[in-house]
Amino acid sequence: MEFSGKNVLITGASRGIGAQIAKTLASKGLKVWINYRSKPEIADALCEEITKNGFKAAVIKFDATNEDDFIEAIKTIIDSDGELSYLVNNAGITNDKLAIRMKLEDFTSVINANLTSAFIGSKEALKVMSKKRFGSVVNIASIVGEMGNAGQVNYSASKGGMIAMSKSFAKEGASRGIRFNCVTPGFIATDMTEVLSDEIKQGYINAIPLKRLGDPKDIANAVAFLLSDDAGYITGEVLKVNGGLYM
Ligand code: NAP
């Protein structure tokens, strides 16, 4: 896999899928900027693990829903490295409940965390990447944004919105050499799915043609491909990584 760029910012990267994306991209030679919001000890430990293995990493604290802080973080990265080559909008939350019990705040908080954060990051990345006429952004959406899910009206709206937004960004970025794509994970074994009961997890496993939950590495490999030069003619695309659950 070839990378013409040199660094990447991954939001929400101290644990789960984001942490694995950081490890995978660092092992491919990129300097990884590990964004965290609330747990410096986990972010620092990940950074140390990556650098101990001889790869490049740094931590950067900000809340991805805060526009000023996101802009400041990108400025810090450019002051340090002279550029931002790649961005992975990975930060996300769930707040599941049936729609009839969902308060407006339950809806808007998930939209903010998942969709608004990716809008801020994509917009700022497009600005700075345009100067070098090079860059690639991958947004971590979800299978739920493609097929819907009971109890996740807020989450599915945020991820479906992310898919549509990425396609529009792809159309705006193409003439400047900037690509935007989405990865849509199925059910991946992380803290986010750990809260599900064994019964619900087994139900998903039974329904998944490949008969297992996904591993964060499955997602990280897809992200690496879409960011890399190997995907240089791919933009506005949605790469499903779901074991065949939704084709
Ligand atoms: P996770 O284990 O719950 O981790 C989520 C990460 O996002 C945490 O590091 C969290 O930081 C961070 N985060 C949340 N809001 C943030 C904010 N405003 N600013 C900065 N960081 C923020 O979740 P995951 O399973 O790794 O999920 C990663 C992404 O994949 C999410 O976008 C999720 O929707 C998507 N996804 C996951 C699955 C799955 O099955 N796991 C399936 C489809 C899509 P804190 O530690 O501070 O909370």
Residues whose N, C-alpha, C, O or C-beta is under 5 A from the ligand:
A	BS01	NAP	T11 G12 A13 S14 R15 G16 I17 G18 Y36 R37 S38 K39 F62 D63 A64 T65 N90 A91 G92 I93 A113 I140 A141 S142 I143 P185 G186 F187 I188 T190 D191 M192 T193
